[in-house]
Amino acid sequence: MTQKTFSALAATDLTACQFHLARWSAAGQVNISSHAATDQGAGVIQTVSRSGEAVTVAYTGKSFVTVGAAIAADTLFTCNGSGRAIAAGSGEVIYGRVLETAAADGNWVRCLLFAPFIN
């Protein structure tokens, strides 16, 4: 599946957030996702950007994602409070499916993104 992306302005400093989950914030900017049940999911941050700079976000297709805990391959994922992927539960925003197992917090794994929806 071909990756699809968009560009928007970074609402805050995202220089340490490549491959973290993004949400829509005020005035059409993007920020780090931090609440699995209420965030308006945007996708996965692809570029390193400072506040007010353009940031590229992947919203469908294959990408890497940073995990917030060990996670098994083929698991649907949402975000933790730091914008990292964790296994999704009922009533949470789903960003995609992890394609490989991650052993620990901070690992990058391949994933398949699809339009965010509520589980």
C-alpha positions as a printed NumPy array, in Angstrom:
array([[  0.   ,   0.   ,   0.   ],
       [  1.39 ,   3.394,  -0.983],
       [  1.97 ,   5.833,   1.854],
       [ -0.131,   8.988,   1.727],
       [  0.979,  12.114,   3.559],
       [  0.024,  15.722,   4.155],
       [  1.921,  18.754,   5.434],
       [  0.794,  21.121,   8.178],
       [  2.418,  23.442,  10.684],
       [  3.831,  22.017,  13.901],
       [  1.971,  23.39 ,  16.934],
       [  5.011,  22.774,  19.139],
       [  8.618,  21.565,  18.894],
       [  8.472,  18.092,  17.297],
       [ 12.223,  17.597,  16.815],
       [ 12.236,  14.557,  19.133],
       [  8.981,  13.127,  17.777],
       [  9.705,  11.459,  14.448],
       [  7.426,   8.404,  14.071],
       [  5.192,   9.472,  16.987],
       [  1.42 ,   9.686,  16.6  ],
       [ -0.037,  13.066,  15.698],
       [ -3.354,  14.772,  16.383],
       [ -5.028,  17.867,  15.021],
       [ -4.741,  20.917,  17.27 ],
       [ -5.901,  24.524,  17.02 ],
       [ -5.883,  26.337,  13.685],
       [ -5.15 ,  23.253,  11.58 ],
       [ -1.781,  22.54 ,  13.175],
       [ -0.55 ,  19.156,  14.378],
       [  0.737,  18.134,  17.773],
       [  1.612,  14.902,  19.578],
       [ -1.356,  12.645,  20.317],
       [ -1.822,  12.23 ,  24.034],
       [ -5.32 ,  10.922,  24.735],
       [ -6.443,   7.662,  23.165],
       [-10.173,   8.284,  23.607],
       [-10.594,  11.912,  22.555],
       [ -7.787,  13.016,  20.213],
       [ -8.59 ,  13.77 ,  16.585],
       [ -6.027,  11.386,  15.128],
       [ -4.006,  12.658,  12.182],
       [ -1.402,   9.929,  11.555],
       [  2.33 ,   9.417,  12.178],
       [  4.896,  12.244,  12.122],
       [  7.488,  11.601,   9.391],
       [  9.764,  14.637,   9.668],
       [ 11.676,  16.487,  12.384],
       [ 10.157,  19.963,  12.773],
       [ 10.242,  22.896,  15.155],
       [  7.19 ,  24.877,  16.25 ],
       [  5.706,  26.773,  13.309],
       [  7.617,  24.757,  10.688],
       [  6.06 ,  22.393,   8.175],
       [  5.718,  18.811,   9.362],
       [  4.875,  15.807,   7.17 ],
       [  2.353,  13.323,   8.572],
       [  1.557,   9.914,   7.055],
       [ -2.125,   8.993,   7.343],
       [ -2.429,   5.788,   5.299],
       [ -0.036,   3.13 ,   4.054],
       [  3.135,   1.73 ,   5.578],
       [  5.241,   3.681,   8.062],
       [  7.389,   3.243,  11.113],
       [  5.862,   4.081,  14.501],
       [  7.482,   4.495,  17.921],
       [  5.955,   2.178,  20.54 ],
       [  5.255,   2.979,  24.179],
       [  5.494,  -0.616,  25.408],
       [  6.104,  -4.112,  24.105],
       [  3.497,  -4.915,  21.452],
       [  2.825,  -7.999,  19.346],
       [  2.653,  -8.098,  15.568],
       [ -0.861,  -7.764,  14.094],
       [ -2.119,  -5.636,  17.013],
       [ -4.371,  -2.606,  16.444],
       [ -2.776,   0.435,  18.081],
       [ -3.688,   3.745,  19.662],
       [ -1.552,   6.355,  21.483],
       [ -0.287,   6.705,  25.015],
       [  0.206,  10.053,  26.77 ],
       [  3.514,  10.576,  24.935],
       [  2.281,   9.959,  21.391],
       [  3.699,   6.441,  21.225],
       [  1.831,   3.394,  19.928],
       [  0.253,   0.975,  22.406],
       [ -2.313,  -1.81 ,  22.062],
       [ -5.784,  -0.317,  21.601],
       [ -8.766,  -0.972,  23.812],
       [-12.484,  -0.434,  23.425],
       [-13.539,   3.166,  22.81 ],
       [-10.073,   4.341,  21.761],
       [ -8.914,   5.927,  18.499],
       [ -7.27 ,   3.302,  16.26 ],
       [ -4.438,   4.554,  14.021],
       [ -3.402,   1.286,  12.39 ],
       [ -1.965,  -2.203,  12.808],
       [  1.557,  -3.099,  13.953],
       [  3.254,  -5.368,  11.377],
       [  6.051,  -6.701,  13.588],
       [  6.672,  -7.328,  17.286],
       [  8.355,  -4.651,  19.415],
       [ 10.179,  -5.691,  22.574],
       [ 10.224,  -2.41 ,  24.507],
       [  9.202,   1.228,  24.873],
       [ 10.949,   3.435,  22.314],
       [ 11.4  ,   0.762,  19.623],
       [ 10.419,   1.608,  16.041],
       [  8.289,  -0.952,  14.216],
       [  6.676,  -1.102,  10.806],
       [  2.946,  -0.519,  10.766],
       [  0.04 ,  -0.173,   8.377],
       [ -1.873,   3.077,   8.854],
       [ -5.488,   3.615,   7.973],
       [ -7.957,   6.424,   8.582],
       [ -8.284,   6.74 ,  12.393],
       [-11.526,   5.362,  13.826],
       [-13.002,   4.571,  17.248],
       [-12.619,   0.932,  18.322]])
